[in-house]
């Protein structure tokens, strides 16, 4: 066994990062001494593996410790203490009734480091390692702290994972160089295109940041899970654990703030930072404990934006989520597929997002996928009118005058029209909200909007945002949308688009992230391609759900993130939510994908005024070498266009495009793909508002999500993402 004389023990105790926390967090001298002994034992076990020597000698030394630990409990194969540290540990074990299993797990965890460089196969294997070297240490520590509640054992396991995964992320480059070890799952590295040698200098492979963001997410999940597992009776006893958690979570956040620029020089906290975090941790202990739900196993029904948002929010906040989606791709109505004739990935509906989409961008940041989006920075939309007349709605760079600049430069508006829009904005600031049940047309007229402003600005805006004409659209939804986009900050009105197909936007991140928490203690979630056939309702709760193949699923909570018709079919038909959902009307959107032989416009998108074709997106691949130009045309409120055949759609569309783009006159259509979505959105009319349910249902463990629930927004990606986050908040 490695030498364990008193001098080395004292040095190990002094070097421990935990000694300060134990002292400053208020442990009495006797418990602090016990913690020093316990952590010396942990340090010695770790040093056995890290110091020189053969693997055989290391295994022999660890086996001697296993025998000593068994001796503490008088079990077969045990040996009596033989030196100072083993005798001190024996006294700590006896006095604080430390269980044997965590001590043996510590030795087993250290043993997993024997054998040189290794990459863990998957998250489950890495969790087994982290359980031994961190969570088991926590299980021993809480006995010394004096914790009594069984919940504190779960807290110790979760916090142990949080601390160790933070260590792994912080030290990933140092571990590679100094120890020749990689504490990352192989399948995650492969999913993000990272090779072991890339960790020598992660700056050379941008995919390393995507991989590191996943490690951040995993650690953050466990910090939040630990917060859900604080037993009130043990709260003060866990003071030292809270201090350590504060130290390590700060390191985790600083690593993220650096945009994961991780080098061999590890990030450390200064004494001043530690003192500040200590004060904050002790101050928080004096506050009442907020009511939070215990960590839940959550089944999310539906893999659209609402379901993805709910699953990721739930997992980040400390729960475990599994998505059940009947289709082979994620995104729901915001998904994509590969066009067989051209091999191009086509979105089911071309979706433009805005900078004010706070909930959607939160989802984007949880998954670390901002690089998959194009950010315009400010509103800049080119328009074209019949007769090839061009104009541009381009905002300025300084709030609150950015919209004024856009209006002044928008040639489709007269001076009278511009002044009317400015007065409208002032009216919004002064509280000029719509009346209950008022249509958008009536509200705009009441606020003095001119025919020119309605034609060039408000009608196109309403049709695009609400998929309803002004005459019947809900003024409250138009007001909510206009307030957030046109009358927000400079970046709020900026258009965001996906650089990749909408399904690829969330692939592989969603499934990989949800499975990243797999362990023997808490099997992970993920994405399952399965159709939910029914729920098993029992009184005021849901007991389970059945899949179409007969499989029964049991969870602690259920988030039903399906479209309104599907939701109605899964709930009891006489329930208030089901009855209301059946009354909600859908509205269609027509998307037409044309592959033509020439370029007809120079901008990524163009809005068309006075045309049933509201938007034309240039989706031509930058490296296209086959002479095919791909244009995606969106028609909200398409009316009778939904009844046209493909040939009629192509003929009518080409004639319409010739009014706006001279280059379209003799273009040849090589491929065409129409997408008719009859229930693309719910009807955004005043009569729909009272039919939209809250996320909370009569069943205490079932909540709703979806752009159609009562978010106060129309059927948008933002409304869907917001509903998923609202659903998780409702779970507690």
Buried (B, 14 or more C-beta within 10 A) or exposed (E): BBEBEEEBBEEBBEEBEBBBBBBBBBBEEEBBBBBBBBBBBBBBBBBBBEEEEEEEBBBEBBBBBBEBBBBBEEEEEBBEBEBBBBEBBBEBBEEBEBBBEBBBBBBBBBBBBBEEEBBBEBBBBBBBBBBBBBBBBBBBBBBBBBBEBEBBBBBBBBBBBBBBBBBBBBBBBBBBEEBEBBBBBBBBBEBBEBEBEBBEBBEEBEBBBBBBBBBBBBBBBBBBBBBBBBBEEBBEBBBBBBBBBBBBBBBBBBBBEEEBEBEEEBBEBEEEBBEBBBEBBBEEBEEEEEEBBEBBBBBBBBBBBBBBBBBBBBBBBBBBBBBBBBBEBBBBBBBBBEBEEBEBBBBBBBBBBBBBBBBBBBBBEBBBBEEBBEBBEBBBBBBBBEEEEEBBBBBBEEBEEBBBBBBBBBBBBEEEBBBBBBBBBEBBEEEBBBEEBBBBBBBBBBBEBBEBBBBBBBBBBBBBBBBBBBEBBBBBBBBBBBBBBBBBBBBBBBBBBBEBBBBBBBBBBBBBBBBBBBBEBBBBBBBBEBEBBEBEBEEEBBEBBBBEEEEEBEBBBBBBBBBBEBBBBBBBEEBEBBBBBBEBEBBBBBBBBBBBEEEBBEBBBBBBBBBBBBBBBBBBBEEEEEEBBBBBBBBBBBEEBBEBEEEEBBEBBBEBBBBBBEBBEEBEBBBBBBBBBEBBBBBBBBEBBEBBBEBBBBBEBBBBBBBBBBBEBBBBBBBBBBBBBBBBEBBE
